[in-house]
Amino acid sequence: MKDSARWDERYQTATASAEPARILLENSHLLPQQGRVLDLACGLGTNSLFLAEQGLHVSAWDFSSVAIGKLGAVAETCGLFVTAEVRDVVAQPPEPQSFDAIVVIRFLERSLIPHLIAALSPGGVIFYQTFVLEALDKTIGPKDPLFRLAQNELLELFSPLNLLFYREDGRVGDISRGVRNEAMLVARKSPDADSG
Ligand SMILES: C[S@@+](CC[C@H](N)C(=O)[O-])C[C@H]1O[C@@H](n2cnc3c(N)ncnc32)[C@H](O)[C@@H]1O
């Protein structure tokens, strides 16, 4: 079975998360005040809808036609404008300098990272949140360790950008509190960057 078909099957019955991703809620002040934003591998699109509510022009891409269909319907009901597109983002990554912000939540495809950096406009911002290898609860997130981040890996992957926010609690201190299963990064492309 194709990967997209597996996700389609899941999304037949899955319901969208009630809340946008933590990285967006805690760092919404770092979003551009206007412009084009991409929610890459958006799933049912809770984050896309949140971004549209901020007045941004949202493109939401996912290879699951079921998820994109459901997102389109919810956006219409809510009167929010989201350009939701069925798209394999690995086969068709975003064009260079095409977005002022890119949001990636719970999706990891390392070969895409240089394309994401290139796809930011000068001064553009990336928001990235996904699962770590060192998670406390491995019942959520991918079973294959390849799809989990090593320690500090987001920092390395986005080292060409200027860091605005990073969090990775690991297992340090009081593990009954904190963010223990995911790492989060917000970083900005130099406003003086002229390409890539
Ligand atoms: C764990 S879900 C996360 C969805 C969403 N970002 C969220 O946080 O709710 C991972 C998503 O990646 C999508 N996906 C996986 N590989 C993809 C690809 N090559 N192109 C586009 N979407 C892909 C799946 O369809 C799924 O919706």
The ligand as a MOL file (V3000), in Angstrom:
LIG
                    3D

  0  0  0     0  0            999 V3000
M  V30 BEGIN CTAB
M  V30 COUNTS 27 29 0 0 0
M  V30 BEGIN ATOM
M  V30 1 C 1.9680 13.1490 11.9060 0
M  V30 2 S 1.0730 13.8730 10.5690 0 CHG=1
M  V30 3 C 1.1850 15.5830 10.9830 0
M  V30 4 C 0.1040 16.4110 10.3830 0
M  V30 5 C 0.0760 17.8740 10.8030 0
M  V30 6 N 1.3060 18.5770 10.4810 0
M  V30 7 C -0.2410 18.0030 12.2690 0
M  V30 8 O 0.6330 18.3380 13.0540 0
M  V30 9 O -1.3990 17.7630 12.6350 0 CHG=-1
M  V30 10 C 2.2180 13.7250 9.1980 0
M  V30 11 C 1.6080 14.1780 7.8780 0
M  V30 12 O 2.5880 14.1130 6.8470 0
M  V30 13 C 1.9170 13.7950 5.6440 0
M  V30 14 N 2.9570 13.3300 4.6960 0
M  V30 15 C 3.8260 12.3160 4.8580 0
M  V30 16 N 4.6530 12.2200 3.7860 0
M  V30 17 C 4.2730 13.2210 2.9420 0
M  V30 18 C 4.7220 13.6340 1.6460 0
M  V30 19 N 5.7500 13.0150 1.0350 0
M  V30 20 N 4.1320 14.6860 1.0560 0
M  V30 21 C 3.0840 15.3220 1.6690 0
M  V30 22 N 2.5950 14.9700 2.8750 0
M  V30 23 C 3.1890 13.9260 3.5080 0
M  V30 24 C 0.8790 12.7550 6.0490 0
M  V30 25 O -0.1640 12.6230 5.1410 0
M  V30 26 C 0.4260 13.3510 7.4050 0
M  V30 27 O -0.6800 14.1990 7.2270 0
M  V30 END ATOM
M  V30 BEGIN BOND
M  V30 1 1 1 2
M  V30 2 1 2 3
M  V30 3 1 2 10
M  V30 4 1 3 4
M  V30 5 1 4 5
M  V30 6 1 5 6
M  V30 7 1 5 7
M  V30 8 2 7 8
M  V30 9 1 7 9
M  V30 10 1 10 11
M  V30 11 1 11 12
M  V30 12 1 11 26
M  V30 13 1 12 13
M  V30 14 1 13 14
M  V30 15 1 13 24
M  V30 16 1 14 15
M  V30 17 1 14 23
M  V30 18 2 15 16
M  V30 19 1 16 17
M  V30 20 1 17 18
M  V30 21 2 17 23
M  V30 22 1 18 19
M  V30 23 2 18 20
M  V30 24 1 20 21
M  V30 25 2 21 22
M  V30 26 1 22 23
M  V30 27 1 24 25
M  V30 28 1 24 26
M  V30 29 1 26 27
M  V30 END BOND
M  V30 END CTAB
M  END
